[in-house]
Amino acid sequence: MKKIANIISENELVNHKKVNWIGYYDYKSWNDCDLSLPTLVVGWNKYKEHFPYLYPNILYKHLNPTNPRVMWEFSMEERVVDYFTGVESFVKKAPREYCELYEYISIDPIKHAIREEWDLIEKIPFSNSVMYQYKDEIIYILDRNQSKIYGIYLNAFRYFKYDTKKIMTLFSDRIEKQVIDLDGSLYQSFYKQFPNFDQLKRTIVLFLE
């Protein structure tokens, strides 16, 4: 599975079950780590030693002026309670922080002046895009070029008497990389891994790129 977050730690994490969407690194391999993703550095002393350019401040674990995606937490040897709560909190928050790297735009038939189904073609780019359709309810389009996710809530268009079958065909005929999750089984498989993430549906399209 695609990695959407990182944890850098000198030792194996205690009381943490590894998940396949987090990249795990030690201080010998951390240079391979993509620090543009949400990243937790475990160990205050190690953080100071390896990331001096991030201006380490013991008062601010989750904020630095150089790279706001990188945060730190005490190691178990330094402060055991902070260590356990910090790692757990990071794992819960990381999916949302990753999703926030992408601008989300919900296409509204009234707000965006959609007169007919074909108008959607002008609103959403198709070049270098990825599509995820959940049942016959929602379509999400990832614009890789601009790091944007477009949401088309088919039920809203259906309410205003648009031809939603035509809308689904317009997108599926134009986007090469797509997954149509008619029975919701793909969503359920992701839900097992991210049960507490309320923006899960729109995030799935990011794993398909």
N, C-alpha and C positions, 0 to 999 in steps of 0.2 A: 504494500500500500504506500501511497505517496506520503512523505514526511511533511508535517505541517508545523512542527515544533521541535525543539532540541533541549536536552538536559546534559550539561557538562559536569562531571563529578570525578573526583580522584578515586573513589571506591565504589563498589556496587551499592546501589540504593537499597536501604533497609525498609521493610514494610511497604514496598511498592511493587506491584505487578506490572511488568513491562507491557506496553501496548505498541502495536506495529505502526502507529502514525507518529510516534516520537522517535527522533534520532538520538541515540545515546553515545556520548563521547567521553573519553578521559582526557587528561591534560597532555597526553602525547599525540592525540589525534584530533584535537579540537580545531586545528587550522583547516580541517576539511568541513567544518560546520558552517552552514549558511546562517549568518547572524542577522539576515534580513527577516528571518522567521522568529516568532516568539521563542526566546531562549532563556533557560534558567541555569545560572552558574552556581553550583553548590560549593560553599566554603568561602568565608569572608577573606581569609588570608590568601587563598589561591586566586580569588577574584582580584585583589589588589596587585598580586604578583604578575598575573597574566594579562590584565586589562587596565593598565594604568592610563591609557588614552581615553578611557571612559570616565575618568575623574571619580574614582570610588569614594563614596560617602557612606559611612556606617549608619547614618540617619535615614538614608533613602535607598531602600532595596529595589524599588520598582520604578525608579526614575533617574535617567541621566540625559544630559543635553546632546550627547553624540549619537547614541543609538537607543531610542526608547523601547526597542523590542527586546533588549537584553536586560535581565534582572538577576538579582543574586539572592542567595539564602545561606544562612549559617549551615555548616556541616554538623553532623550528629555529634562529633567530638566537641564542637564549639558551643552549641546550644541545642540540646536534643529536642525540646518541645518546639522551638521555632523550625527546626529541620523537618519534623513530621508534618506540621501544619502547612509549612511553606511549600513543600513538594506536592502535597495533596491539593492545595489551592491552585498551584500552577497548572496541574493536570486538568482541573475543572475549567479554568479560565482560558487556556491556550486555544481551544477551537474558536471561541468568539474573537480573540485577538487576531487570529489568522484570518478569519472572515472579514474583519475590519480593514484588512489590507486592500480590499476590493470595494469600490463604490457600488451601492445597490440602488437600482432605479426600478420602481414599480410602474409599469405602463398602465395608465388609467384611461379608459375609453373616452371619458368626458374631459379630464384635465389635459390630455394630450391630443384632443381634437381628432379622434379616430372616426372618420366618416364612414369608411368601409374597411373590410378586412385587408385590402391591399395597402392601405395606409401604413400598416405595421412594417411593411418592407422598408419604408423610408425612415422609420424610427430606430431600427435595430440593425447594426452591422452584421454581415454574414461572413465576411472575410476573416479567416483565422478564428472562428468561433466554435464553441462546443454547446451542445444542447442536452438538457435533461428534462424529460416530461414525466410528471407524476400522475399516473392514471389519466383521466380526461379532465383533470382539475387545474393543473398548473404547468406552465412551461418556464424553464429557466435557461437563459442564454448567457454564456460567458464570452465576453469580448476580450480575447487575450491581449490584443494590441493596446487597449486602454485600461486594462484591469478593472472592468466593469461587469456587473451581473445585472441582467434585465429579467424582471419577473412579469409574466403574463398570466393573470388569474383568469382562467377560462370561465369560471362560474360567473364572474362579473360581466364578461362579454356576453355570456349566455343570457344573463338577466336582461341586457339591453338588446336582445334579439339579433346579435351577430351570429354568423355561421361559424361555430367553433371548429367544426370538422374541417372547414376550409382553412381556418387559421392554422390548425395543426399540420395540414398538408403543405401550406406555404413555407413553414419552417423546416419540416422534415425533408422536403424536396431540395432545400438549398444549403443545409448544413451537413457536411460530410460526417463529422464525428458527433454521434448522438446515441442516447440511450432512452428508449421509451419503456417506462416502468409501469406496464399496464395493470399489474396486480399488486404493485407496491412492495414486492418482495425485496428489491434492491434497497429501498428505503428501510425496511425492517432489518436488513443485515447491518446497515450503518447505525440504526437506532440501538442495537445491542452494544455497540462500541461507544456511542455518544448519547446515553439515555437522558442526560441533563442539559443537552444543548438545544435551545428553543429555535435556533436558526438552521437546523440540520438540513432541511429540504434544499434550501438555496445553496448550501455548502457542498452538497454531493457533486454538483457540476464541476467543482474545483478538483475533485479527485479523478475526473474523467479526462483532464487535459493531458 
